[in-house]
Amino acid sequence: MPESNGYRVPEVCRVVGITYRQLDYWARTGLVLPSIRDAGGSGTQRLYSFRDLVQLRVIKKLIDAGVSLQRVRKAVAYLQEHLGTSPAGVTLMSDGINIYACESEDEIIDLVKRGQGVFAIAVDKVWDDLASSLGTSKKETKRLPAALTRAGGA
């Protein structure tokens, strides 16, 4: 259950499917900082927003698919810069070298036509799956305008 509209570390790890050590490392290295409250010393806990959880789940999916953490960092920096409150139809795709944020069928078809194998992560599906896992209604999670074209050239 959210605390002050935020999610504590144990729930984040459970819902996203990562270990405490992964989450701690990613926070300490600045990959995804908790946007509600960072740890402020002994006895304080990080509080993550729903948007943070979406980013963490996407990171996990990219890493699980074999994308290097260095490339994931570049993509996350782009997403943090351009992502509003929801992914609104954005699909992340990779050819194993680059990570792309595709908004239309034409962009997806163009990537697939190159003849290389690609994998895709529908970010709005991640958003909805997380909302469902947390028992959050769609009204509680706001949508953003589709504004992504390429995930930072990662």
N, C-alpha and C positions, 0 to 999 in steps of 0.2 A: 504494500500500500504506500502511495506517495507521502512523503513527509514534507510539509510546506511546499507542496507542488513539485517535489523533487524525489529522486530515487536514491536510496542508500546503496553502498557498495555490494552487500550480499545479494540484494535483489537484482542489481545491474548484472552481476556475474551470472546469476541463474538465468535471467531472461535473455541475455546476449549470448550465453554459452561460452564464456571465457573464464579463465582462472583469476583469482585475486592478484597473483603475481603479474599476469599480463596487464590487467587494468591498472595496477600500480605503476608498472613500467611505462605504459602509454601516457599516464598522467604526469609522471615525473619528467618524461622526455618531451612533453608538450604536444603529443600526437592528438589527444583529445583531453582538454581540460574540463573539469566539471563547471558548467556555466552558472549553477546556482550557488554552490559554496565549495571552495577548495579546502583541503585539510589545513588547519591553522595551528598545528602542533599536536602534542599528546592529548588524546581524548576527544579530538574533533574528527568528524567524518566528512568525507566528500559527499556532496549532493549533486546528482546529475539530472538534467532536464530530459524530457522525452526526445528532443532533437539530438541531444548527446547520445542517447541510446540508439537512435537510428544510425548515427555516424559509426558508433562502435560495432553494431551488427554488420554494417556494410564493410567495415575494415576486416572483421572476422571472415566474412565471405570471400573477400579478395585474397586474404592470406591463405585461407583454406584452398583456394583455387590455384595457389602457387605464385601469386604476385609478390615480388620482393617488398619488404617493409619500406625500403627507400622510395620505391615507386608509389606505394600506398600513401606515404607521407606527402608526396607532391599532389596526388589526387585529393587527399583530405584538405590540404591547404586551399585548393581551388574550390572545393565544395563548401568549406567554411566561409569563404569569401562571397560565394554566389548563392548559397542555399538559404532560402527564407525560412518559413516554418513547415514546409512540406515539399516533397519531391515532385508532385504534379506530373506524373507520366514520364519521368526521367528513367532511362535504362542505362546502366553502366556496362560497357563492353570492353573487352581487352583482346588484343591479338597476341598476347604474351609479352609484348614490349610496351605498348602504349595503353592507357586507359582512356576511354572516350565516354562522354555523357551524351547520349542520343535522345533527342526529343521527338523524332518523327520516324516513320517507317522508311523514308528515303535514306536517312542517315544510317539506319541499321542495315538496309539492303546494300548500301555503298560499302560498308565495312565487310559484309559477308561476301560480296562480289570479288574482293581482292584475292579470294582463294585460300586464305589462311583460316585456320580454325579460330573461332572466337567463342567466348563464353559471355553470358549476360547476367546482370543482376538488376532486376526491376526494383528500383529504390522505393517506389510507391507501394509495392508488394511488401517490402521489408517494413515500411511504415505501418501498413495495415496489420501485418502479422504481429508486430510489437504491440500495437494498440489492443489487439485481440488477446494476446498473452497477458497483458496487464489489466484487462477488463476495462479499458478506457474506451469511452464512446468516441465516435468519429467527430462529434461536435466539440469534444474537448481538445482535439488535435486540429490545428488550423492548416489550411492548404496554402501553398505558395505559387506564384506565377512561374510558368516554365521558362527559365532563363539560362539554362545551361547548354553549352554547345560542345565543349571539350573539357575534360577533367584535368586541366593543367599540364597537358603534354607529358604526363607521367610515363 
